[in-house]
């Protein structure tokens, strides 16, 4: 019987030892964006870059100085054309992408825009302008 008491007390001590050694699990984030150490940032970026199968092929090529100047000049000419049209004038402008024809018909401004690549045409009508072609005597 003494052996059973000794065995029972030994098992009880073992269970007590195991239960007292258990600790609470605490979550510690790894990613610095979510509260982890900032020292993990370069490691995580290097791993992500190594796993990235997407090739950066955006195809973007910066415009040359000549292309930027041509674009600026086209923009300026279109602005002047529309300013003249707002005052009742007419005009025509052809760029590498569009043909723009502005016509004043009896106080209604018609802007014909044709996409040269597709041939698609858009007509914009603006009413309420004064017909300058028939004024005067």
N, C-alpha and C positions, 0 to 999 in steps of 0.2 A: 504494500500500500504506500509505503514511503517513496517507492520508485515512481508511482503515479503522481504523487504530490510534487515531487522534484521535476518530473517531466512536464506537468501542467504549469508549474511556475516558470520553467524554462521557455515554454511556448508563449506564455503570457509576456515575458520580458522581450522575446523576439518581436512579437506583434507590436508591443509598445515602442520598441526601437524603430521599427519600420514606419509606423505611423507618425512618429515625431520627426523623422528625417524628410518627410515629404514637404515640399515647398509649393507655393503658389506660382503658376506659370504667368510670366509677364511678357507681353508682346512688345518687341522693340523693332520699329520700322527700319528698313535698310535704305530705301530710296530717300534721298534728301528732300525731294519734293513733298514727301509725306511725313516729315519730321525726323528722318534718319540723319545720320552723321554726314556732314558735307564732304568728308574725306572719301565717301563711297562714290561720289559723283563721277569722277574720271574712270573708275573701274566699271561702273554700270554703262557709261557711254561707250567705252571700248568694247564691251560685250555686245551691246546693241549694234554697233557699227560692224562688228565681225559677223553677226547673224543677218544683217540686212542684205537681201538678195536684189533689192530694187536698185537699178542703175540710174543714176541721175542723167537723164537724156532729155532735158527740157528743150534743147534745140535753140535756146535763146542766144542770139548773137547781138552784141551791142551795136547800135547804128554808128556809122562813121560820121565824121564831121560834115561831109558833103550831104549825107542823107538827112542829118538833123537840120541843116540849113534849108534843104529843099522842102522838108516837112514844115518848117517854120514859115517859109515863103508861101507855100500852098495855103496854110492856115490864114496868113495875113491877107492873101488875095480873096479867099472865100469870105473873110470878115468884111472886106471892102465891098465885095459884090453884094452881100446881104444888107450892108448899110446903105448902099446906093438904091437897092430895091425897096428898102423901107421908106425912102424918100421919093418913090415913084419911078425910079430908074430901071433899066433893063440891062441884061448882060449875059455873058456866056463864059464858062471856065471849064477847061478840060485838064484833069490831072491824070496820073498813072492809074488811078482806081475808078474815078468818077467823071461823068460829064454833067455839068450843072448849067441849066438854061433858065434864066429868070425873065418872065414876060409879064407886063402889066396890061391886062385886058379890061378896059372900062372900070378901073378902080379895084379890080380883083387881081392880086398878085399870084401868079402861077409859077411855082418852082418845080421844074422837071429835073429829077435826079436819076441818072442811069448808071448802074454798076457795070463797068466795062467787062469784067471777068464773067459775069453771069448773064448780062443783058437785061436784068431785072430793072424795071422802071418804077419810080415812085413820084407821084405828083402831090404837091402840097399847095393848097389854096388858102390865101389870106385875103379876107374881104375887108372893106371899110377904108381902103386907101383912096386918095384923091387922084383922079385921072388927070395927069399933067399933060397928056398928049392933046387933049381937046380944049384946054383952057386958053384964054386969050382971044383976040379977035382980029 
